[in-house]
Amino acid sequence: MTEGKEGNASASDRPRVYPEVGAALLRARRESGMTQQQLADATGVSRITIQRIEQAHINPSFKTLEALAHGMGRTLTISFDA
């Protein structure tokens, strides 16, 4: 029996989630003194999405990251450190 498109994807088929992004968001949000709900209200990004990013369940888009940064009064900076 072959598995169709709707079958379970193996771990190697799923995109890698970057926990550093969630940790950075959590740190910035706490430094800003905001709850997840306050950040959600300020940005239009749902609290559940913010929670899932912080817990490294999903990778946010750059558009979402930019909205979250601006909602905290910050700018989004991306670095390719050596």
PDB file of N, CA, C and O in Angstrom:
ATOM      1  N   MET A   1       0.834  -1.170   0.000  1.00  0.00           N
ATOM      2  CA  MET A   1       0.000   0.000   0.000  1.00  0.00           C
ATOM      3  C   MET A   1       0.884   1.239   0.000  1.00  0.00           C
ATOM      4  O   MET A   1       1.824   1.323   0.790  1.00  0.00           O
ATOM      5  N   THR A   2       0.600   2.197  -0.867  1.00  0.00           N
ATOM      6  CA  THR A   2       1.388   3.421  -0.914  1.00  0.00           C
ATOM      7  C   THR A   2       0.647   4.529  -0.199  1.00  0.00           C
ATOM      8  O   THR A   2      -0.580   4.526  -0.102  1.00  0.00           O
ATOM      9  N   GLU A   3       1.413   5.464   0.293  1.00  0.00           N
ATOM     10  CA  GLU A   3       0.848   6.571   1.037  1.00  0.00           C
ATOM     11  C   GLU A   3       0.607   7.740   0.100  1.00  0.00           C
ATOM     12  O   GLU A   3       1.505   8.130  -0.647  1.00  0.00           O
ATOM     13  N   GLY A   4      -0.573   8.297   0.130  1.00  0.00           N
ATOM     14  CA  GLY A   4      -0.920   9.428  -0.723  1.00  0.00           C
ATOM     15  C   GLY A   4      -0.398  10.730  -0.160  1.00  0.00           C
ATOM     16  O   GLY A   4       0.295  10.748   0.857  1.00  0.00           O
ATOM     17  N   LYS A   5      -0.733  11.812  -0.822  1.00  0.00           N
ATOM     18  CA  LYS A   5      -0.293  13.137  -0.402  1.00  0.00           C
ATOM     19  C   LYS A   5      -0.767  13.500   0.997  1.00  0.00           C
ATOM     20  O   LYS A   5      -0.139  14.315   1.673  1.00  0.00           O
ATOM     21  N   GLU A   6      -1.862  12.905   1.431  1.00  0.00           N
ATOM     22  CA  GLU A   6      -2.422  13.258   2.723  1.00  0.00           C
ATOM     23  C   GLU A   6      -1.841  12.430   3.847  1.00  0.00           C
ATOM     24  O   GLU A   6      -2.259  12.588   4.994  1.00  0.00           O
ATOM     25  N   GLY A   7      -0.897  11.555   3.565  1.00  0.00           N
ATOM     26  CA  GLY A   7      -0.289  10.732   4.610  1.00  0.00           C
ATOM     27  C   GLY A   7       0.607  11.571   5.498  1.00  0.00           C
ATOM     28  O   GLY A   7       0.908  12.723   5.185  1.00  0.00           O
ATOM     29  N   ASN A   8       1.029  10.987   6.607  1.00  0.00           N
ATOM     30  CA  ASN A   8       1.894  11.704   7.537  1.00  0.00           C
ATOM     31  C   ASN A   8       3.271  11.901   6.939  1.00  0.00           C
ATOM     32  O   ASN A   8       3.870  10.966   6.407  1.00  0.00           O
ATOM     33  N   ALA A   9       3.766  13.118   7.029  1.00  0.00           N
ATOM     34  CA  ALA A   9       5.114  13.414   6.557  1.00  0.00           C
ATOM     35  C   ALA A   9       6.109  12.965   7.619  1.00  0.00           C
ATOM     36  O   ALA A   9       5.838  13.071   8.815  1.00  0.00           O
ATOM     37  N   SER A  10       7.243  12.472   7.185  1.00  0.00           N
ATOM     38  CA  SER A  10       8.272  12.093   8.142  1.00  0.00           C
ATOM     39  C   SER A  10       8.959  13.357   8.649  1.00  0.00           C
ATOM     40  O   SER A  10       8.819  14.431   8.064  1.00  0.00           O
ATOM     41  N   ALA A  11       9.699  13.215   9.739  1.00  0.00           N
ATOM     42  CA  ALA A  11      10.378  14.362  10.328  1.00  0.00           C
ATOM     43  C   ALA A  11      11.333  15.014   9.338  1.00  0.00           C
ATOM     44  O   ALA A  11      11.513  16.231   9.360  1.00  0.00           O
ATOM     45  N   SER A  12      11.944  14.218   8.473  1.00  0.00           N
ATOM     46  CA  SER A  12      12.895  14.778   7.506  1.00  0.00           C
ATOM     47  C   SER A  12      12.199  15.548   6.387  1.00  0.00           C
ATOM     48  O   SER A  12      12.839  16.336   5.692  1.00  0.00           O
ATOM     49  N   ASP A  13      10.891  15.329   6.205  1.00  0.00           N
ATOM     50  CA  ASP A  13      10.141  16.046   5.177  1.00  0.00           C
ATOM     51  C   ASP A  13       9.633  17.401   5.657  1.00  0.00           C
ATOM     52  O   ASP A  13       9.309  18.266   4.843  1.00  0.00           O
ATOM     53  N   ARG A  14       9.561  17.589   6.960  1.00  0.00           N
ATOM     54  CA  ARG A  14       9.038  18.836   7.516  1.00  0.00           C
ATOM     55  C   ARG A  14      10.125  19.899   7.512  1.00  0.00           C
ATOM     56  O   ARG A  14      11.302  19.585   7.690  1.00  0.00           O
ATOM     57  N   PRO A  15       9.733  21.172   7.309  1.00  0.00           N
ATOM     58  CA  PRO A  15      10.743  22.230   7.363  1.00  0.00           C
ATOM     59  C   PRO A  15      11.311  22.360   8.774  1.00  0.00           C
ATOM     60  O   PRO A  15      10.613  22.130   9.761  1.00  0.00           O
ATOM     61  N   ARG A  16      12.572  22.729   8.853  1.00  0.00           N
ATOM     62  CA  ARG A  16      13.230  22.903  10.145  1.00  0.00           C
ATOM     63  C   ARG A  16      12.652  24.138  10.829  1.00  0.00           C
ATOM     64  O   ARG A  16      12.479  25.179  10.195  1.00  0.00           O
ATOM     65  N   VAL A  17      12.357  24.024  12.108  1.00  0.00           N
ATOM     66  CA  VAL A  17      11.907  25.159  12.903  1.00  0.00           C
ATOM     67  C   VAL A  17      13.126  25.699  13.638  1.00  0.00           C
ATOM     68  O   VAL A  17      13.928  24.932  14.171  1.00  0.00           O
ATOM     69  N   TYR A  18      13.262  27.016  13.664  1.00  0.00           N
ATOM     70  CA  TYR A  18      14.424  27.666  14.255  1.00  0.00           C
ATOM     71  C   TYR A  18      14.068  28.211  15.639  1.00  0.00           C
ATOM     72  O   TYR A  18      13.466  29.280  15.740  1.00  0.00           O
ATOM     73  N   PRO A  19      14.432  27.493  16.707  1.00  0.00           N
ATOM     74  CA  PRO A  19      14.047  27.921  18.053  1.00  0.00           C
ATOM     75  C   PRO A  19      14.689  29.248  18.460  1.00  0.00           C
ATOM     76  O   PRO A  19      14.183  29.927  19.354  1.00  0.00           O
ATOM     77  N   GLU A  20      15.793  29.623  17.818  1.00  0.00           N
ATOM     78  CA  GLU A  20      16.446  30.894  18.141  1.00  0.00           C
ATOM     79  C   GLU A  20      15.520  32.073  17.861  1.00  0.00           C
ATOM     80  O   GLU A  20      15.560  33.081  18.567  1.00  0.00           O
ATOM     81  N   VAL A  21      14.693  31.946  16.837  1.00  0.00           N
ATOM     82  CA  VAL A  21      13.761  33.019  16.487  1.00  0.00           C
ATOM     83  C   VAL A  21      12.732  33.192  17.601  1.00  0.00           C
ATOM     84  O   VAL A  21      12.461  34.309  18.041  1.00  0.00           O
ATOM     85  N   GLY A  22      12.171  32.086  18.047  1.00  0.00           N
ATOM     86  CA  GLY A  22      11.193  32.150  19.128  1.00  0.00           C
ATOM     87  C   GLY A  22      11.790  32.674  20.423  1.00  0.00           C
ATOM     88  O   GLY A  22      11.156  33.452  21.135  1.00  0.00           O
ATOM     89  N   ALA A  23      13.010  32.247  20.729  1.00  0.00           N
ATOM     90  CA  ALA A  23      13.675  32.709  21.946  1.00  0.00           C
ATOM     91  C   ALA A  23      13.946  34.209  21.877  1.00  0.00           C
ATOM     92  O   ALA A  23      13.805  34.915  22.876  1.00  0.00           O
ATOM     93  N   ALA A  24      14.333  34.692  20.704  1.00  0.00           N
ATOM     94  CA  ALA A  24      14.582  36.126  20.537  1.00  0.00           C
ATOM     95  C   ALA A  24      13.291  36.924  20.671  1.00  0.00           C
ATOM     96  O   ALA A  24      13.284  37.995  21.277  1.00  0.00           O
ATOM     97  N   LEU A  25      12.208  36.412  20.115  1.00  0.00           N
ATOM     98  CA  LEU A  25      10.916  37.081  20.244  1.00  0.00           C
ATOM     99  C   LEU A  25      10.485  37.132  21.702  1.00  0.00           C
ATOM    100  O   LEU A  25      10.072  38.184  22.191  1.00  0.00           O
ATOM    101  N   LEU A  26      10.576  36.020  22.391  1.00  0.00           N
ATOM    102  CA  LEU A  26      10.193  35.958  23.798  1.00  0.00           C
ATOM    103  C   LEU A  26      11.007  36.963  24.624  1.00  0.00           C
ATOM    104  O   LEU A  26      10.449  37.694  25.442  1.00  0.00           O
ATOM    105  N   ARG A  27      12.308  36.995  24.407  1.00  0.00           N
ATOM    106  CA  ARG A  27      13.187  37.914  25.136  1.00  0.00           C
ATOM    107  C   ARG A  27      12.806  39.367  24.855  1.00  0.00           C
ATOM    108  O   ARG A  27      12.705  40.169  25.783  1.00  0.00           O
ATOM    109  N   ALA A  28      12.592  39.712  23.576  1.00  0.00           N
ATOM    110  CA  ALA A  28      12.240  41.080  23.209  1.00  0.00           C
ATOM    111  C   ALA A  28      10.882  41.473  23.775  1.00  0.00           C
ATOM    112  O   ALA A  28      10.705  42.594  24.253  1.00  0.00           O
ATOM    113  N   ARG A  29       9.927  40.554  23.722  1.00  0.00           N
ATOM    114  CA  ARG A  29       8.589  40.850  24.249  1.00  0.00           C
ATOM    115  C   ARG A  29       8.649  41.100  25.743  1.00  0.00           C
ATOM    116  O   ARG A  29       8.019  42.033  26.238  1.00  0.00           O
ATOM    117  N   ARG A  30       9.391  40.289  26.464  1.00  0.00           N
ATOM    118  CA  ARG A  30       9.515  40.475  27.920  1.00  0.00           C
ATOM    119  C   ARG A  30      10.249  41.780  28.239  1.00  0.00           C
ATOM    120  O   ARG A  30       9.867  42.499  29.163  1.00  0.00           O
ATOM    121  N   GLU A  31      11.305  42.086  27.472  1.00  0.00           N
ATOM    122  CA  GLU A  31      12.028  43.354  27.673  1.00  0.00           C
ATOM    123  C   GLU A  31      11.121  44.550  27.415  1.00  0.00           C
ATOM    124  O   GLU A  31      11.292  45.610  28.016  1.00  0.00           O
ATOM    125  N   SER A  32      10.155  44.371  26.517  1.00  0.00           N
ATOM    126  CA  SER A  32       9.208  45.440  26.195  1.00  0.00           C
ATOM    127  C   SER A  32       8.089  45.530  27.225  1.00  0.00           C
ATOM    128  O   SER A  32       7.289  46.465  27.193  1.00  0.00           O
ATOM    129  N   GLY A  33       8.030  44.559  28.142  1.00  0.00           N
ATOM    130  CA  GLY A  33       7.020  44.552  29.187  1.00  0.00           C
ATOM    131  C   GLY A  33       5.627  44.243  28.675  1.00  0.00           C
ATOM    132  O   GLY A  33       4.634  44.688  29.250  1.00  0.00           O
ATOM    133  N   MET A  34       5.550  43.468  27.576  1.00  0.00           N
ATOM    134  CA  MET A  34       4.260  43.162  26.960  1.00  0.00           C
ATOM    135  C   MET A  34       3.892  41.703  27.175  1.00  0.00           C
ATOM    136  O   MET A  34       4.755  40.826  27.220  1.00  0.00           O
ATOM    137  N   THR A  35       2.590  41.460  27.307  1.00  0.00           N
ATOM    138  CA  THR A  35       2.090  40.091  27.302  1.00  0.00           C
ATOM    139  C   THR A  35       1.899  39.677  25.844  1.00  0.00           C
ATOM    140  O   THR A  35       1.939  40.510  24.939  1.00  0.00           O
ATOM    141  N   GLN A  36       1.693  38.392  25.635  1.00  0.00           N
ATOM    142  CA  GLN A  36       1.395  37.922  24.283  1.00  0.00           C
ATOM    143  C   GLN A  36       0.136  38.605  23.749  1.00  0.00           C
ATOM    144  O   GLN A  36       0.079  38.976  22.577  1.00  0.00           O
ATOM    145  N   GLN A  37      -0.867  38.771  24.603  1.00  0.00           N
ATOM    146  CA  GLN A  37      -2.116  39.392  24.164  1.00  0.00           C
ATOM    147  C   GLN A  37      -1.916  40.861  23.813  1.00  0.00           C
ATOM    148  O   GLN A  37      -2.483  41.344  22.833  1.00  0.00           O
ATOM    149  N   GLN A  38      -1.128  41.568  24.590  1.00  0.00           N
ATOM    150  CA  GLN A  38      -0.854  42.978  24.271  1.00  0.00           C
ATOM    151  C   GLN A  38      -0.131  43.107  22.937  1.00  0.00           C
ATOM    152  O   GLN A  38      -0.433  44.001  22.146  1.00  0.00           O
ATOM    153  N   LEU A  39       0.824  42.218  22.688  1.00  0.00           N
ATOM    154  CA  LEU A  39       1.540  42.244  21.419  1.00  0.00           C
ATOM    155  C   LEU A  39       0.603  41.885  20.276  1.00  0.00           C
ATOM    156  O   LEU A  39       0.668  42.484  19.202  1.00  0.00           O
ATOM    157  N   ALA A  40      -0.255  40.922  20.503  1.00  0.00           N
ATOM    158  CA  ALA A  40      -1.236  40.549  19.487  1.00  0.00           C
ATOM    159  C   ALA A  40      -2.146  41.732  19.152  1.00  0.00           C
ATOM    160  O   ALA A  40      -2.402  42.011  17.980  1.00  0.00           O
ATOM    161  N   ASP A  41      -2.626  42.418  20.169  1.00  0.00           N
ATOM    162  CA  ASP A  41      -3.509  43.567  19.958  1.00  0.00           C
ATOM    163  C   ASP A  41      -2.794  44.686  19.205  1.00  0.00           C
ATOM    164  O   ASP A  41      -3.404  45.378  18.390  1.00  0.00           O
ATOM    165  N   ALA A  42      -1.502  44.864  19.479  1.00  0.00           N
ATOM    166  CA  ALA A  42      -0.733  45.933  18.847  1.00  0.00           C
ATOM    167  C   ALA A  42      -0.369  45.629  17.399  1.00  0.00           C
ATOM    168  O   ALA A  42      -0.081  46.543  16.627  1.00  0.00           O
ATOM    169  N   THR A  43      -0.379  44.349  17.025  1.00  0.00           N
ATOM    170  CA  THR A  43       0.137  43.964  15.707  1.00  0.00           C
ATOM    171  C   THR A  43      -0.888  43.332  14.773  1.00  0.00           C
ATOM    172  O   THR A  43      -0.706  43.343  13.555  1.00  0.00           O
ATOM    173  N   GLY A  44      -1.957  42.786  15.328  1.00  0.00           N
ATOM    174  CA  GLY A  44      -2.896  42.036  14.500  1.00  0.00           C
ATOM    175  C   GLY A  44      -2.472  40.596  14.273  1.00  0.00           C
ATOM    176  O   GLY A  44      -3.153  39.850  13.569  1.00  0.00           O
ATOM    177  N   VAL A  45      -1.348  40.199  14.864  1.00  0.00           N
ATOM    178  CA  VAL A  45      -0.896  38.802  14.815  1.00  0.00           C
ATOM    179  C   VAL A  45      -1.558  38.099  16.001  1.00  0.00           C
ATOM    180  O   VAL A  45      -1.495  38.600  17.123  1.00  0.00           O
ATOM    181  N   SER A  46      -2.181  36.968  15.776  1.00  0.00           N
ATOM    182  CA  SER A  46      -2.926  36.322  16.859  1.00  0.00           C
ATOM    183  C   SER A  46      -2.010  35.890  18.001  1.00  0.00           C
ATOM    184  O   SER A  46      -0.834  35.586  17.801  1.00  0.00           O
ATOM    185  N   ARG A  47      -2.585  35.871  19.207  1.00  0.00           N
ATOM    186  CA  ARG A  47      -1.833  35.433  20.381  1.00  0.00           C
ATOM    187  C   ARG A  47      -1.362  33.994  20.213  1.00  0.00           C
ATOM    188  O   ARG A  47      -0.259  33.647  20.635  1.00  0.00           O
ATOM    189  N   ILE A  48      -2.181  33.170  19.609  1.00  0.00           N
ATOM    190  CA  ILE A  48      -1.810  31.769  19.385  1.00  0.00           C
ATOM    191  C   ILE A  48      -0.595  31.677  18.465  1.00  0.00           C
ATOM    192  O   ILE A  48       0.298  30.862  18.698  1.00  0.00           O
ATOM    193  N   THR A  49      -0.555  32.499  17.431  1.00  0.00           N
ATOM    194  CA  THR A  49       0.603  32.508  16.526  1.00  0.00           C
ATOM    195  C   THR A  49       1.852  32.943  17.271  1.00  0.00           C
ATOM    196  O   THR A  49       2.912  32.337  17.112  1.00  0.00           O
ATOM    197  N   ILE A  50       1.740  33.983  18.079  1.00  0.00           N
ATOM    198  CA  ILE A  50       2.888  34.447  18.870  1.00  0.00           C
ATOM    199  C   ILE A  50       3.361  33.328  19.795  1.00  0.00           C
ATOM    200  O   ILE A  50       4.560  33.070  19.903  1.00  0.00           O
ATOM    201  N   GLN A  51       2.425  32.674  20.452  1.00  0.00           N
ATOM    202  CA  GLN A  51       2.771  31.555  21.343  1.00  0.00           C
ATOM    203  C   GLN A  51       3.485  30.445  20.572  1.00  0.00           C
ATOM    204  O   GLN A  51       4.481  29.900  21.047  1.00  0.00           O
ATOM    205  N   ARG A  52       2.983  30.114  19.398  1.00  0.00           N
ATOM    206  CA  ARG A  52       3.577  29.024  18.617  1.00  0.00           C
ATOM    207  C   ARG A  52       4.984  29.397  18.126  1.00  0.00           C
ATOM    208  O   ARG A  52       5.854  28.532  18.029  1.00  0.00           O
ATOM    209  N   ILE A  53       5.206  30.669  17.820  1.00  0.00           N
ATOM    210  CA  ILE A  53       6.548  31.113  17.421  1.00  0.00           C
ATOM    211  C   ILE A  53       7.488  30.995  18.617  1.00  0.00           C
ATOM    212  O   ILE A  53       8.576  30.430  18.506  1.00  0.00           O
ATOM    213  N   GLU A  54       7.063  31.528  19.760  1.00  0.00           N
ATOM    214  CA  GLU A  54       7.912  31.515  20.957  1.00  0.00           C
ATOM    215  C   GLU A  54       8.244  30.095  21.401  1.00  0.00           C
ATOM    216  O   GLU A  54       9.330  29.856  21.929  1.00  0.00           O
ATOM    217  N   GLN A  55       7.339  29.160  21.201  1.00  0.00           N
ATOM    218  CA  GLN A  55       7.565  27.780  21.611  1.00  0.00           C
ATOM    219  C   GLN A  55       8.214  26.938  20.514  1.00  0.00           C
ATOM    220  O   GLN A  55       8.325  25.719  20.647  1.00  0.00           O
ATOM    221  N   ALA A  56       8.642  27.587  19.433  1.00  0.00           N
ATOM    222  CA  ALA A  56       9.347  26.929  18.321  1.00  0.00           C
ATOM    223  C   ALA A  56       8.509  25.845  17.653  1.00  0.00           C
ATOM    224  O   ALA A  56       9.021  24.791  17.276  1.00  0.00           O
ATOM    225  N   HIS A  57       7.213  26.119  17.513  1.00  0.00           N
ATOM    226  CA  HIS A  57       6.349  25.199  16.782  1.00  0.00           C
ATOM    227  C   HIS A  57       6.233  25.593  15.312  1.00  0.00           C
ATOM    228  O   HIS A  57       5.961  24.750  14.458  1.00  0.00           O
ATOM    229  N   ILE A  58       6.441  26.890  15.018  1.00  0.00           N
ATOM    230  CA  ILE A  58       6.345  27.374  13.638  1.00  0.00           C
ATOM    231  C   ILE A  58       7.431  28.409  13.380  1.00  0.00           C
ATOM    232  O   ILE A  58       7.946  29.037  14.305  1.00  0.00           O
ATOM    233  N   ASN A  59       7.768  28.571  12.109  1.00  0.00           N
ATOM    234  CA  ASN A  59       8.654  29.642  11.671  1.00  0.00           C
ATOM    235  C   ASN A  59       7.786  30.785  11.150  1.00  0.00           C
ATOM    236  O   ASN A  59       6.943  30.568  10.279  1.00  0.00           O
ATOM    237  N   PRO A  60       7.978  31.996  11.669  1.00  0.00           N
ATOM    238  CA  PRO A  60       7.196  33.123  11.170  1.00  0.00           C
ATOM    239  C   PRO A  60       7.760  33.640   9.851  1.00  0.00           C
ATOM    240  O   PRO A  60       8.935  33.440   9.546  1.00  0.00           O
ATOM    241  N   SER A  61       6.916  34.302   9.081  1.00  0.00           N
ATOM    242  CA  SER A  61       7.383  34.970   7.872  1.00  0.00           C
ATOM    243  C   SER A  61       8.122  36.250   8.280  1.00  0.00           C
ATOM    244  O   SER A  61       8.003  36.707   9.417  1.00  0.00           O
ATOM    245  N   PHE A  62       8.878  36.817   7.354  1.00  0.00           N
ATOM    246  CA  PHE A  62       9.548  38.088   7.634  1.00  0.00           C
ATOM    247  C   PHE A  62       8.519  39.185   7.864  1.00  0.00           C
ATOM    248  O   PHE A  62       8.733  40.076   8.687  1.00  0.00           O
ATOM    249  N   LYS A  63       7.419  39.126   7.151  1.00  0.00           N
ATOM    250  CA  LYS A  63       6.346  40.110   7.326  1.00  0.00           C
ATOM    251  C   LYS A  63       5.808  40.057   8.754  1.00  0.00           C
ATOM    252  O   LYS A  63       5.581  41.099   9.370  1.00  0.00           O
ATOM    253  N   THR A  64       5.605  38.861   9.279  1.00  0.00           N
ATOM    254  CA  THR A  64       5.129  38.706  10.651  1.00  0.00           C
ATOM    255  C   THR A  64       6.175  39.200  11.637  1.00  0.00           C
ATOM    256  O   THR A  64       5.841  39.905  12.589  1.00  0.00           O
ATOM    257  N   LEU A  65       7.427  38.845  11.425  1.00  0.00           N
ATOM    258  CA  LEU A  65       8.493  39.304  12.323  1.00  0.00           C
ATOM    259  C   LEU A  65       8.588  40.827  12.342  1.00  0.00           C
ATOM    260  O   LEU A  65       8.779  41.433  13.396  1.00  0.00           O
ATOM    261  N   GLU A  66       8.453  41.435  11.177  1.00  0.00           N
ATOM    262  CA  GLU A  66       8.511  42.899  11.098  1.00  0.00           C
ATOM    263  C   GLU A  66       7.348  43.530  11.866  1.00  0.00           C
ATOM    264  O   GLU A  66       7.535  44.508  12.589  1.00  0.00           O
ATOM    265  N   ALA A  67       6.144  42.966  11.707  1.00  0.00           N
ATOM    266  CA  ALA A  67       4.981  43.471  12.437  1.00  0.00           C
ATOM    267  C   ALA A  67       5.190  43.337  13.949  1.00  0.00           C
ATOM    268  O   ALA A  67       4.872  44.256  14.703  1.00  0.00           O
ATOM    269  N   LEU A  68       5.719  42.204  14.386  1.00  0.00           N
ATOM    270  CA  LEU A  68       5.959  41.988  15.807  1.00  0.00           C
ATOM    271  C   LEU A  68       7.000  42.963  16.340  1.00  0.00           C
ATOM    272  O   LEU A  68       6.827  43.527  17.420  1.00  0.00           O
ATOM    273  N   ALA A  69       8.074  43.164  15.595  1.00  0.00           N
ATOM    274  CA  ALA A  69       9.114  44.110  16.011  1.00  0.00           C
ATOM    275  C   ALA A  69       8.529  45.513  16.141  1.00  0.00           C
ATOM    276  O   ALA A  69       8.754  46.189  17.144  1.00  0.00           O
ATOM    277  N   HIS A  70       7.787  45.947  15.140  1.00  0.00           N
ATOM    278  CA  HIS A  70       7.204  47.289  15.179  1.00  0.00           C
ATOM    279  C   HIS A  70       6.198  47.424  16.318  1.00  0.00           C
ATOM    280  O   HIS A  70       6.086  48.490  16.924  1.00  0.00           O
ATOM    281  N   GLY A  71       5.472  46.359  16.609  1.00  0.00           N
ATOM    282  CA  GLY A  71       4.518  46.372  17.714  1.00  0.00           C
ATOM    283  C   GLY A  71       5.180  46.560  19.069  1.00  0.00           C
ATOM    284  O   GLY A  71       4.544  47.008  20.024  1.00  0.00           O
ATOM    285  N   MET A  72       6.463  46.215  19.150  1.00  0.00           N
ATOM    286  CA  MET A  72       7.229  46.398  20.385  1.00  0.00           C
ATOM    287  C   MET A  72       8.066  47.673  20.337  1.00  0.00           C
ATOM    288  O   MET A  72       8.846  47.946  21.248  1.00  0.00           O
ATOM    289  N   GLY A  73       7.897  48.457  19.258  1.00  0.00           N
ATOM    290  CA  GLY A  73       8.688  49.683  19.114  1.00  0.00           C
ATOM    291  C   GLY A  73      10.128  49.418  18.732  1.00  0.00           C
ATOM    292  O   GLY A  73      11.016  50.214  19.037  1.00  0.00           O
ATOM    293  N   ARG A  74      10.360  48.305  18.067  1.00  0.00           N
ATOM    294  CA  ARG A  74      11.719  47.912  17.669  1.00  0.00           C
ATOM    295  C   ARG A  74      11.792  47.804  16.150  1.00  0.00           C
ATOM    296  O   ARG A  74      10.777  47.824  15.455  1.00  0.00           O
ATOM    297  N   THR A  75      13.003  47.692  15.665  1.00  0.00           N
ATOM    298  CA  THR A  75      13.200  47.418  14.247  1.00  0.00           C
ATOM    299  C   THR A  75      13.681  45.978  14.105  1.00  0.00           C
ATOM    300  O   THR A  75      14.347  45.445  14.992  1.00  0.00           O
ATOM    301  N   LEU A  76      13.341  45.363  12.994  1.00  0.00           N
ATOM    302  CA  LEU A  76      13.781  44.010  12.725  1.00  0.00           C
ATOM    303  C   LEU A  76      15.175  44.077  12.104  1.00  0.00           C
ATOM    304  O   LEU A  76      15.383  44.743  11.090  1.00  0.00           O
ATOM    305  N   THR A  77      16.115  43.386  12.719  1.00  0.00           N
ATOM    306  CA  THR A  77      17.483  43.344  12.212  1.00  0.00           C
ATOM    307  C   THR A  77      17.838  41.892  11.939  1.00  0.00           C
ATOM    308  O   THR A  77      17.635  41.020  12.784  1.00  0.00           O
ATOM    309  N   ILE A  78      18.372  41.643  10.746  1.00  0.00           N
ATOM    310  CA  ILE A  78      18.800  40.310  10.385  1.00  0.00           C
ATOM    311  C   ILE A  78      20.301  40.340  10.194  1.00  0.00           C
ATOM    312  O   ILE A  78      20.832  41.233   9.533  1.00  0.00           O
ATOM    313  N   SER A  79      20.979  39.378  10.762  1.00  0.00           N
ATOM    314  CA  SER A  79      22.439  39.369  10.708  1.00  0.00           C
ATOM    315  C   SER A  79      22.935  38.002  10.217  1.00  0.00           C
ATOM    316  O   SER A  79      22.387  36.959  10.574  1.00  0.00           O
ATOM    317  N   PHE A  80      23.958  38.037   9.411  1.00  0.00           N
ATOM    318  CA  PHE A  80      24.640  36.821   8.973  1.00  0.00           C
ATOM    319  C   PHE A  80      26.030  36.835   9.625  1.00  0.00           C
ATOM    320  O   PHE A  80      27.050  36.991   8.954  1.00  0.00           O
ATOM    321  N   ASP A  81      26.036  36.669  10.939  1.00  0.00           N
ATOM    322  CA  ASP A  81      27.284  36.716  11.699  1.00  0.00           C
ATOM    323  C   ASP A  81      28.202  35.570  11.288  1.00  0.00           C
ATOM    324  O   ASP A  81      27.759  34.482  10.920  1.00  0.00           O
ATOM    325  N   ALA A  82      29.467  35.853  11.365  1.00  0.00           N
ATOM    326  CA  ALA A  82      30.477  34.834  11.060  1.00  0.00           C
ATOM    327  C   ALA A  82      30.808  34.037  12.279  1.00  0.00           C
ATOM    328  O   ALA A  82      31.640  33.132  12.217  1.00  0.00           O
TER     329      ALA A  82
END
